[in-house]
């Protein structure tokens, strides 16, 4: 399989369902940002602690699911393509992992800066990209019917990333960097 097709040389890209749209379309920006979150998580896994790797891989797969839904041509349904769905069970898993991580952390009493270990910094970066993806999905949902579970998932994921960045620092013996304003 060739990796290049030349079909995008005119500034368009294909959607699931066969139609094409401009590469700077909000839809492409939205699922492209989901891809950035996913790549940021891959970077966080790279050389990171083993405990993080096993937690992040399912998230990366779920981000692919979200991206596939966002890549559907208008009028197409995930069912038309037998795409998997994000379910409340995925959100519940994130919440349980957040609660477990927080039980290990000292209570947060101040705003903190996104800093610390390399792993924590990578997770903070992924969090900021996740928040951007969340904002873009909100905007995109004004023009297209989207499964609201995807937005809930991203909202919870950004919380997950924040808490796990703190956990990465904590497990490495690095204190949170307090914002001094």
For each residue, the residues with C-beta under 8 A, 3 or more apart:
1:
2: 5
3:
4:
5: 2 8
6: 9
7: 10 12 14 20
8: 5 11 12 13 14 23
9: 6
10: 7
11: 8 22 23 24
12: 7 8 20 21 22 23
13: 8 20 21 22 23 28
14: 7 8 18 19 20
15: 18 19 20 21 27 71 72 73 76
16: 68 71 72 73 76 81
17: 72 73 75 76 80 81
18: 14 15 73
19: 14 15 73 74
20: 7 12 13 14 15
21: 12 13 15 25 27 28
22: 11 12 13 25 28
23: 8 11 12 13 28
24: 11 28 29
25: 21 22 28 29
26: 29 30 136 139 140 143
27: 15 21 30 31 70 71 140 144
28: 13 21 22 23 24 25 31 32
29: 24 25 26 32 33 136
30: 26 27 33 34 70 133 136 137 139 140
31: 27 28 34 35 66 67 70 71
32: 28 29 35 36
33: 29 30 36 37 129 132 133 136
34: 30 31 37 38 63 66 67 70 133
35: 31 32 38 39 63 67
36: 32 33 39 40 129 132 133
37: 33 34 40 41 63 126 129 130 133 157
38: 34 35 41 42 60 63 64 67
39: 35 36 42 43
40: 36 37 43 44 122 125 126 129
41: 37 38 44 45 56 59 60 63 126
42: 38 39 45 46 60
43: 39 40 46 122 125 126
44: 40 41 48 52 56 119 122 123 125 126
45: 41 42 48 52 53 56 57
46: 42 43
47: 118
48: 44 45 52 53 119 122 168
49: 52 53 119 168 171
50: 53 54
51: 54 55 171
52: 44 45 48 49 55 56 119 164 168
53: 45 48 49 50 56 57
54: 50 51 57
55: 51 52 58 59 97 164
56: 41 44 45 52 53 59 60
57: 45 53 54 60 61
58: 55 61 62 90 93
59: 41 55 56 62 63 94 157 160
60: 38 41 42 56 57 63 64
61: 57 58 64 65
62: 58 59 65 66 86 90 153
63: 34 35 37 38 41 59 60 66 67
64: 38 60 61 67 68
65: 61 62 68 69 83 84 85 86
66: 31 34 62 63 69 70 86 150 153 154
67: 31 34 35 38 63 64 70 71
68: 16 64 65 71 72 78 81 83
69: 65 66 72 78 83 85 146 147 150
70: 27 30 31 34 66 67 137 140 146 150
71: 15 16 27 31 67 68
72: 15 16 17 68 69 76 77 78 81 83
73: 15 16 17 18 19 76
74: 19 144
75: 17
76: 15 16 17 72 73 80 81
77: 72 80 81
78: 68 69 72 81 82 83 85 147
79: 82 83
80: 17 76 77
81: 16 17 68 72 76 77 78
82: 78 79
83: 65 68 69 72 78 79
84: 65
85: 65 69 78 147 149
86: 62 65 66 90 91 147 149 150 153
87: 90 91 149
88: 91 92 149 152
89: 92 93
90: 58 62 86 87 93 94 153
91: 86 87 88 94 95 149 152 153 156
92: 88 89 95 96
93: 58 89 90 96 97
94: 59 90 91 97 98 153 156 157 159 160
95: 91 92 98 99 156
96: 92 93 99 100
97: 55 93 94 100 101 160 164
98: 94 95 101 102 156 159 160 163
99: 95 96 102 103
100: 96 97 103 104
101: 97 98 104 105 163 164 166 167
102: 98 99 105 163
103: 99 100
104: 100 101 167 170 171
105: 101 102 108 163 166 167 170
106: 170
107:
108: 105 112 166 176
109:
110: 176 178 179
111: 178 179 181
112: 108 115 166 176 177 178 179
113: 177 178 179
114: 120 121 124 125 127 128 165
115: 112 120 121 124 177
116: 120 121 165 168 169 172 174 175 176 177
117: 120 121 168 169 172 174
118: 47 121 122
119: 44 48 49 52 122 123 165 168 172
120: 114 115 116 117 123 124 165 166 168 169 172 174
121: 114 115 116 117 118 124 125 165
122: 40 43 44 48 118 119 125 126
123: 44 119 120 126 127 161 162 164 165 168
124: 114 115 120 121 127 128 161 162 165
125: 40 43 44 114 121 122 128 129
126: 37 40 41 43 44 122 123 129 130 161
127: 114 123 124 130 131 158 161 162 165
128: 114 124 125 131 132
129: 33 36 37 40 125 126 132 133
130: 37 126 127 133 134 154 157 158 161
131: 127 128 134 135 158
132: 33 36 128 129 135 136
133: 30 33 34 36 37 129 130 136 137 154
134: 130 131 137 138 151 154 155 158
135: 131 132 138 139
136: 26 29 30 33 132 133 139 140
137: 30 70 133 134 140 141 146 150 151 154
138: 134 135 141 142 151
139: 26 30 135 136 142
140: 26 27 30 70 136 137 143 144 146
141: 137 138 144 145 146 151
142: 138 139
143: 26 140
144: 27 74 140 141
145: 141
146: 69 70 137 140 141 150 151
147: 69 78 85 86 150
148: 151 152
149: 85 86 87 88 91 152 153
150: 66 69 70 86 137 146 147 153 154
151: 134 137 138 141 146 148 154 155
152: 88 91 148 149 155 156
153: 62 66 86 90 91 94 149 150 156 157
154: 66 130 133 134 137 150 151 157 158
155: 134 151 152 158 159
156: 91 94 95 98 152 153 159 160
157: 37 59 94 130 153 154 160 161
158: 127 130 131 134 154 155 161 162
159: 94 98 155 156 162 163
160: 59 94 97 98 156 157 163 164
161: 123 124 126 127 130 157 158 164 165
162: 123 124 127 158 159 165 166
163: 98 101 102 105 159 160 166 167
164: 52 55 97 101 123 160 161 167 168
165: 114 116 119 120 121 123 124 127 161 162 168 169
166: 101 105 108 112 120 162 163 169 170 176
167: 101 104 105 163 164 170 171
168: 48 49 52 116 117 119 120 123 164 165 171 172
169: 116 117 120 165 166 172 174 175 176
170: 104 105 106 166 167 173 174
171: 49 51 104 167 168
172: 116 117 119 120 168 169
173: 170
174: 116 117 120 169 170
175: 116 169
176: 108 110 112 116 166 169
177: 112 113 115 116
178: 110 111 112 113
179: 110 111 112 113
180:
181: 111
